[in-house]
């Protein structure tokens, strides 16, 4: 990883400084590598597994915009996939930058090439976020909440302040009644101030540097697109679900296209959960592993599908397994 990135990622993760790790340009590669390291740890912890879905957690809601991955039967060494893993795995999906790690796990991308693409993506998104004062607002709403209407009024408020072509839109669909709204800071502040009017029960600004998964990230599209054109992408050896539409990737060109589109499109995580766990009544749910830093995706799964969550476990490469069980 150090050769690709040009800096000591392990040292940054273990020793900090924290504010440097929280920056998008460092956080995204850290989540990517830590997620795949957790896969390797799971390989040693669980050499014998039955069909399952595993998944990697978001980067603790920082820098990369809640990134991580969801994936199955994680038994692969970094950057490779063994036939046994593919046989036993049910599905894989990654949250935001975690989608790159899911595709490495599935054999569609090589580790070094994917890490370089993540590096370019992260640096471009960092630069785009610094161009406009923007952010992301986590919202838990009541059933009456109308997110589109609230965003529309927030944009009108920005226009009244003289902001041209303002951005305020849902950027992440987490679980029923929970969304992340991203855009200009003035729009997000307006929503917080008028939370009761829009039937928002709770709002919280996320500690991120920009409005990820909105058109404010358009400057990051071209750099990532150019890198992906130069990378060999294979058809995944197992089902990998896209953030863009919640559906399975079909072929290499499909992956290339949607990874670019994902930067400026909302993350349809709730919809993806429904696609991954859809099954006939009475059919047993697979094991689910969230691999990587943070266990927010497990909390989301519990809200989306309680029965699937009962087969869930979190694996963090840097966490002591015995301590985690206490």
N, C-alpha and C positions, 0 to 999 in steps of 0.2 A: 504493500500500500504506500509506503514512504517513497518508493521510486516513482510511482505514478503521480502522487500528490505534490511531492517536492517538500514535504515537511513531515515531522514525526507525529503521526496521528495517535499512536498508542500513548505517547507521553502527554499529548494534549488531553486525551480522555482521562488519564489517570491522575495527572498533576495539575491540569488547567493551564492558564487561568480560565475560570468559568465563563467570563464575559467573552473570551475569544472562542470558546467551544460553542457558545450560544449563537454566534454569528452564522448566518445561513451558509456561507461558503465553507465552514468547517463542520457544522452540525449535520448537513446532509451526507457527506462522506462517512462521518462517524456512525450515523444510524445504519447506513448501508453495510459497512464492515462489521459492526457489532451484531447485526441481525444474522449475517452469515456465520459469524463466530458462534452464535447461539445454536445454529443448526449443527455445527460440529460438536458442540457440547452435548446436545441432545443425542447425537449419534453414539457418544460414549456412554451416556446415561441409560439409553433405551435401545440396545442392539436388536431386540426383537419387538416388532410392533405390528399391529394389524392396521387395516385401512383407516386412514385418519385425515383430518385437515389440520394443518398447523399454521400458526401465524405469528408475525413479528410485530412488536408494538411500536407505537408512534414515538418519535423522538421527544417524549415528554412535553409535547406542545410547544417546542422552541424552534428557533431558527428556520428549520426546513418546513415548517408548517405542518406539524403533527404527522411525521412520516414513520413508516414502518412496513411490515409485511405480514401477510397471512398466507400460510402454506401448509403442505401436507407432509407427513412422514419424513421429517427432516433428518436424513442420515448421510448427507453428502459431505465430503471434504470441501474446503473452500474452492469455489470455481468449477466444481465438477458434480456430476450426478451419477450414481451407480444404478444399474438396472433394477436392483432390489428396491431401491427407493421409489422408482417410478411405478413398479408393480404394486407397491403398498400405498402409494399416495392417492388421495381422492382429488384434491384440488389445491390451487395456490392462488393467492392474491396479495398485493402489496398496497399499503396506504401511502399515497403520494410518492415520495422518493423510494419507499419500500417496494414499489412495483419493479424497480430495477433488480433488487435482491431476489424477488420472487421469480423473475425471469432467468436469473443466473441459476437458481436452484432447479428450475425446470429445463435447463440445458439450452435455452434460447440465446443466452448471451454468455460470453467468457467473462471471468472475474475482472481481469485487468482492463479489458475494453469497457465493461460496464462502469467500473470505478472511474475511469477517465471521463466517460459521458456524464456521470454524476458530478464530477469536479466542475466540468464546463457548465452544467445546468445550475449548480449551486452558485458559482461565481456570477453567472449572468442574472440570476434571480436576485442576488445581493445587490448588484448594480442597478437593476430595475427598481428595487424597493427604495433605494436611496434617492431616486429621481423625484418621487412624489411622497409627501407625508401621508402614509396610509397604514392600515393595520387590519386585524381580524378580531371579531367580537363573537364569543361563544354565547348562544342564546338557548334557554329552555323556555318554551312557550306553553300556554294553555291551548286547549283544543280549538279555541276561537281564533288563535293567532293567524294572521294573514301576512306571511313574510314578504311576499311580493309587493303588497300594498305598502307595508312599512318601508321597504327599500325605495319604492317610488317616491314617497313623501320625503325620505331622507335626501334623495337626489335633488328634489325640488328645493329643499332647504339649502343645499350646497349652491344651487344656481342663484338663489337669492343673495348668497354671499359673494357672488361674482366668479365662482368656479365653473369653468367651461367643461362641458361633457363629463360630469362627475360620475364616479363609479360607486355603486353600493348594491351588492347582490349576494345571494346565497352561494357560498364557495364550497361548503362541505355539508352533506346530508349524513348525519351520524346515526340517529335512531328516532323513532316516532316522537315528535314534539321537541327535537333537539337539532339545531342547525348552527353552522358558523357563517356569519355574515362578514364579508370583506369589502373594503373600499377606502375612500378618502376618510381621513381621521375625523373631519367635521361631520360627516354623515354618521359615523359610528357614535360619536358623542351625542348627536341629536337623538339617535335611537335609545341610548342609555337614559337620557333625560326624559324621554317620552315612553319609557318601557311599559308603564301601566296602560297607557292609551292603546298600545298594540298587543296587549295581553301577554307580555313577556314576564314570566315568573322570575327568571334569573338572567342576568347578563354579566359577562366578565371579559375584559380585554385580554387577549392572549399575548404572551411575551414574545412576539415575533416582529420582524422588521419591515414587513410589507403585506400587501393584499394578494397573497398567493392564490392561484387558481382563478384569477380574474384577468380582464384584458389589460390591467396595469402591468402584467407580466409579459406583454407582447414583445418587448425588446429582448427577452430571453429565448424566444421561439427560434429565431434564425441560427444562433450559435449552436443550440442543441440539435437542430435539424441537420446542420452541416456535419456534426460529429457522427450522428447516427447513420448518415449516408456512407461513411467510411468504415463502419463496423459491420462485420459479418453477423447476421442474425439468422438463427435457425428456427424451424418450427418447434414450439415447445413439446417436450416429451410427455407432458401431462397438462391438464386443464389449468390455464391461468386466466384470471378474470381481470378485465380492464376497469380502471377508475372512471373512465369517460362514459361508458354506457352500461357497466355492470354485467357485461357479457364476456364469453370466452374469446380469447384471441384465436384467429383462424390460421394465419400464416405470417411470414416474416415481414412482408410489406405492411400488413395490418398493424403489427407491433410498432414498426418505425413511424407510421402515421399517427397512431394514438398516443404514443409516448410524447410526441411533440404537442399534440392537441391538449394533452392532460395539463400542461403548464398554465393554460388559460381557460380551462374548463373546470366546473365544479366536480369534486370527488363524490361519486355516488356510492358511498360506503353502505348505507342502509339497504339500498337496492341490491348491492353485491351480496350482502349477507343473505337476502332472500333467495338469490340465484344459487349460491353455494349450498345452502341447506335445504333447498326444496326437495321433497321426497314424498312418497306415498305414505299414507297414514299407517302407523305400525312398523315402519322401517326404522331400524336402529340408527342412531346418529354416530358418526365417526368420532374418534378422538380429535381434539383441536389443540394445537400448540401455538401459542403466541411467542415468537422468538425475537429477541432483541430488547433494547432498553424500554422500560415502561410497560404497564399492563392496561393502558386505557382501552385497547381494542377488546380486551376481555370484558371490561365493564360495558362497552357498547354491545357486545354479543349478548350479554345477559339481558339487556333491554330489548334486543331484537328477537332473541330466540332462547328462552330459558332452558328448554330441553337440550339444545345443542351446547349451551354453556356448562351444563352439568358434566360434560366430557372434556372440559377445558383445563389447560395447564399453561403456566407462563415459564419460559426459560430465558434467563439473562446470562450472557457469557461471563459477566463480571460479578455475578451474585453467587454467594456461597449457597449451595443447594440445601445443606442442612439448616442453615439460618433461615432460608426462605420457607422452610416447612414448619418453623416454630410459630 
